[in-house]
Amino acid sequence: MRLPLLKIYILLIIPVLMVSGCNPARKVIKQPLKEIGADFVFNKLKSGELQFADISAKFSASFTIDKKSTTTGGQVRIKGDSIIWVSLTPALGLEAARILITQDSVKFLNRIESTYLKSDFSFINDNLNSGFDFDMLQALIVGNDLRYYENDKFKASVEGLQYKLNTVGRHKLRKFIRNNSENLKVLVQSIGIDPENGKITSVHIKELNKENKKLEAEYSDFVSINNQLFPQHVEYRISADKEIRITIDFSRIRINEGVNLPFSIPEKYKSLR
């Protein structure tokens, strides 16, 4: 695996995590929803958000780039607001790669070629030509809204049998900006919300004035674990220079049971930089 193929593993980090359990009963909404205010819808969204200190899960994933498809599997573990850890095991249960992402850094182990990489968080954005930060990655992974961004510019509407929240020019709150580049992240965002449980069912994000760059996520097959709902199935579409589609299914979920995040670089491994 050469350095450019790290992009494939980075692509898996963005969506890598949802959860499984037993399907809850779901009522059928027979009457059209009435137009309601943004505050009501936003509070509904917040009531359905995942509350966690840590999460672990197994996953299987497939992604397609320029009509070429690849499948893989592995494990993902998250320590809330601080670390995203992923182990990739594409075949025979043997680990091929391990990734550790923090607020400021990215570390990567290539088990196949005995190589490693250490970089800052900009490595992700340089490879994806994007403007992500750690908060965005974590929110997309667990199906929550952005925690540290403005909440007062939303407009509410009803589309079919779902609430919609839309905003233009949403940016990160100044007190949570860690470096100057983060201040440039101004977003156009649309969120679909289930009116029964407040769970996010879809997210469309693009950077302001960059019409050709967007990310779309669709969450489905919601299940109950520890009295919280999670989508077991998620699909992502990333549109930039190339069209990328990612599908992920999850199993063996653990919430707030503690996680180990082992990451050490063997002496024989060679640096990719």
N, C-alpha and C positions, 0 to 999 in steps of 0.2 A: 504494500500500500504506500504510494508516494504521497508527498505532502499535499498536492491538490485534492486527493481523495479525502482529506480531512473534512472537506466541505460536506461530504455525505454524512459523516458522523455528527457534524454541527447541525445539519438539517434535522437529524433525529432528536437532538436535544430540545429544540424549540417546542415540539409538541409532546415529547415523550412523557406522558403520564395521565392516566385516568384510572378508574377503579371498577371493581366488580362485586357482586353479592347476589341478593335475591330480588327479583323484579317487584316493585311495590305496585299496589293497585292504583289505577289511574282513572279518574273520572273523565267522561266525555263532555266537553263544553258545547252545549247545544245552541246557546244564544250568542250573538255577536257581542264583542266587548265594546264598551263605550269609551270614547276619548277621555283620558284622564291626565292629571298633571304630572310633570316631570318628578316632583318631589315624591309623590306617591309611588311611582314606578321605581325610582332609585332606591327608596326604602325597601321596596319589595325585593329588589336585586340583592341588597345587603343582607336581608333576612335569610336568603338562600345560599349565601357564600359558605364555602368550606372553611371551617375553623380547625387549624392544625398546628402542632409544633414540629411534627415530622411525619413523613409518609414513605412507605416502600411498596414496590409493586414489580411484578414480572410483566413483560410485554412482548407482543409480536407485532412486527411492522413491515409495511411494504411501501416503497416510494418509486415514483416514475419521473424520470427526467428525459425530455425529448423522446418519449415513447419507449424508453428503455427502463425495464422494471427490475427491482432488486428486493429481496426479502431478508429480514434479519430478526433477531430476538435478543432478549437480555433482561436486565434489571435496572430499575431507577430508584434512587433514594433522594429525598429532599429534607434538609433541615431548614425550617422556615426562615426566610429572609436572609439566609447566609450561604448555603451550599447546595448545589445540584450535582449528584454523583450518578454516573451511568456506566454499566458494564455491558458490553456487546458480545453476544455469543451466537454467531450466525449458524453454526453447525456443530453437531456432536457434543454440545454442551461445553465446548472449549472456548475460553475467553479470547477474543481477537483484539479488543481494545478497551481501554478504560479512560473515562473523562471526568475531570473535577472542575466545576465552575464555581467561583465565588463572586462577590460584588466587584472585585477588581482584577481577577486573574482567571486564566484558562490553562489547565494542565492536561496533557494527552499522552497515553502509553499505547504504543503499537506492539502487541505481543508477537505478531507474526514476524516482523522484521527487526524486533529488539531495538526500537527507536523511541524517542520521547520528544515532547515539545513543552516549553514553558513560555507563556506570553501573558500580556494583560488582556482585559476584556475586549479591547478593540479588535482582537484577532477574529472574533465572531463577526463583527460588522464588516471588517475588511474582506472576509471570505464570502459573506452573503450580500455585500453591498447594501447594508441595511443600517437602521438606527436603533437597535435594541439596547435596552439596559437590563440589569438583573431582574428588576421588578416586572418588566414586561414578560420576560421568559417565564418567571414563576407563575404569573397570572395566567398566561396562555396554557401552561402545563396543567394547572389545577382547575381551570375553568372559572376563575374569579375575575373581578374587575381590577383595574390598576389601582393600587392602594395610595400611591403618593402623587397623584395627578389631580388637577382641578376637577371639582364635581359640580360646579354651579352653572355650567353652560349647556346642559342637556335640554333637548326638546323631546317631548314624549308623543307617541302616536300609537295607533293600533294597526297591525298588518295581519290579516287573516284572524287567527285565534291567538296571536301573541302580542305582547307589548313590544314597543321599539323605543330605544333611546338613541338619539343622534346628537353629535356635537362636532363642531369645526374649530380647530385651533386650540385643542386641549394640550396643556403642557405641564411639565413636572413642577411641583411646588418648590419654591426657591430653597426652603430650609432642608430639602432632601436632595438637592443637587450636589453631587460629589466632585464633579469637575466641570470645566467650562463647556466641553462638547455636549454634555447632557442638556444644556439649556437650549440647544437647537432642536430638540425633539418636539415638534408641534404636529399634532395628529388630527386626522379626520377619522371619526370612529362611529360605527353603527353596531348596536348590541340588541340581539333578540332575547326576550325573557319569557319564560313560562309563567303565566299569570297565576297558576295554582301554587307553585312551590318557589318561585323566584329564581330558579336556576337559569343560567345563561345557556341558550341553545345555539346561538351563533354570534360570531364576532367578525366584523370587517374593519380592517385598519389600513390606512395608507398615510404616508407622509405628505404634509401640505405641499402643494405645487409639484408633486411627483406622481402624476396620474398613472404612469406605467408601473409603479411599484406598490403592491398591496399584498396583504395577507388575509385570507378568509379561513375561518374555523367553523365546523359544524359538529355539535355535540349531541349524542343520542344514546338510546338504550340505557336510561338512567336506572340505577340500582341503589339499594339502601345498605349502608355500612355504618354501624354505631350511630344510628339515628340521623345520618347525614346522607344526602343524595349525591351520586357521582355518575358521570357518563362513562359507560363501559367502552363505548366506541366513539372514535373521533376521526374526522377527516380534515385535512389541511390543504389549501391551495396557495402557493406562493407564486406571485407573478412579478417578474423583473426581466432580466435579460432572457431567461428561460422560464417555461411553465413547469412547476414542480408540484406533484400531488403526493400526499402522504396519508396513509391509513394506519391506525394503531388500535389494537385491542389489548385489554389489560386483565390480569388475574392475580390471585394471591396477594391481595392488598392488606397492608397493615397501617393503621393510623395511631399516632401517639403511643407507640410501643418502644420507642427508641431506635436509633439507626447507627450502624457502624459505617464509616466512610473511609475505608483503607485506601491509601494511595502512597506508594513508595516506588522510587525509581531504582531498579537494579544497577549495580556498578557497571555491568557489561553493556548497558544500553547506550546508544549513540544519540547525541542531540541532533534534531532536525534543523537547528539554527546555529 
